[in-house]
Amino acid sequence: MALTARSVMDFAIQAEIDGEAFYAAAASHTDQKGMKAYLTDLVKEEKKHAETLRALKEKVQKKRSGGSIRKPTGG
């Protein structure tokens, strides 16, 4: 299978989703307050990462399909 921007982005998004699920499961299996808080923070971070990657994927798709992505100006 050839690597495409879409397949790489899909893989990265899935990795974040899997990480989120892993940390959530780990948090649910500990009674240690500090560890539970740490794992819960990791769940939030993985969720943010997935959202960031989804937005980036959408931006790339729009750019490739001729959508209105503007080049930065200035210098």
Helices and strands as residue ranges (DSSP letters): H 5-28, H 33-64
